[in-house]
Structure formats: C-alpha cells, structure tokens
Amino acid sequence: MLNHDEPILRSRTIDPAAPFPIVHQAIRIALYEEFAARSFDARVVEAFGPRAPFPELVRADEQRIAALSGLCQRFGIPRPLDPFPQETRLEPSWLATCARAVAGRIATAQRYGALLARVAEPEVRNVFLQLQSTSIGQHLPTLRQAVADAVAQERYHAARGIPPQQAYARHGPLSDFLEKAFAQIGAQAGPLGLFSPLLRHAHPALLAGMVAGATGVYLMKNPSARNRKEN
C-alpha cells in the first residue's frame, strides 16, 4: 500500500498544486526523511555491529521521529507509511557506508532548509530548525570523524598488505585500541624515535603483548605502583 501523497514524499519536495496544505506536506516530508535515516542507521548496526556513531544515531532518529509525530498530532496530520525497512540497502564496505551517511545528513539539512522556506507556523519552524541544527552540529561531525577513522584504518592495513574488508577484524579491546591509535599516528610516528618504523609495521596483537609485558615489568619493579593498581 502506498501513501496517498507518495510522489511528494519520494521527491521530498512540496507541490503547491497538490490538494494538501503546505504545512501538512512539509511535516510528512520531514517525517518520511527521518524514517529513511532511521532505517539506514539501524541497518548499519545490524550489518556492522555497534560501531560508533550509529547506535547513538538510531536513538537520535527515534527522538526526531517522536518530535515530528508530535507535530502530526498537533495539526491532525496522519503519519506516512514507512516503506524503508524493506527498501534500505547498504554499501559493501564500512568506509563507503560512512561516506554515504555523511552525504545523507548533508541532504537532510538541506531539505529542512527548503522546508523552512515554505512554512510559517512558529511551532513547526522551531522543530525543523532544531532538527536541522542537530544534523549539522552533532550528527555530521561524528560521521565525518567515522570516515576519517575508516580512511586511516584502511591505509594502516593497506601498508601491511591487508585488504580493506579485513581492516576491521577484532583482536580484543587492547589490540583494537592500539591498532586505532597507530592508524591515527600513521606517518606522524616520528616522535617515537628509532622504534617508530618497528611500531608502524608491527601486528596489533604483537603491540598489545608488548604493552602488557612492559606493564608487568614496570609493576614488578615498582612495588608502590603495583600496590596502587591492586587497591
């Protein structure tokens, strides 16, 4: 079953000639947009696990949908049907998925700008402005950081002959932390001195063992530090 205003919702564009008030079209378009975002973010979590920032984005999507649903109730507008759980498809890689999420958030912010240019109701404008602001000021920076982290991670592994699809294999909390840290350091590891080439080319699991071993030696040689750790 399709929505009665399916062409308007699919185009995400208000139609002045349509037999529906402008404010009704705007609210339904905004809700349809958030349905799409929620489905995408939830599918990312299903496919890739709870990698930041998508679990947080799913929770934010629910809050955004709740805010727009409140406008539907306030203005007596039926909520549109949500087709996206059956339609949403992902990119094959984590990096491409994050890049698509960035493009999606930019498009969402632009659509709210277009809707704001057409509605005059203060209550609706306030909600739209808030949603646009969080898309630009909160969601977009975290997604751009996810893209930057993914690029660094894939470059780090490519230097070791590891394909991009294997760049996100889990090695354990400490190894994963070190792997991300050295991926971010990358070519800037010069301050590590003569050991920087070794560290840049060492496997994360080996690095984790080095750190764990060094920590053990330090605690053995420093009873006061060991006592603080035990306490």
Secondary structure, 3 states (H helix, E strand, C coil): CCCCCHHHHHHCCCCCCCCCCHHHHHHHHHHHHHHHHHHHHHHHHHHHCCCCCHHHHHHHHHHHHHHHHHHHHHHCCCCCCCCHHHHCCCCCCHHHHHHHHHHHHHHHHHHHHHHHCCCCCHHHHHHHHHHHHHHHHHHHHHHHHHHHHHHHHHHHHHCCCCCHHHCCCCCCHHHHHHHHHHHHHHHHCHHHHHHHHHHHHCCHHHHHHHHHHHHHHHHHHCHHHHHHHHC
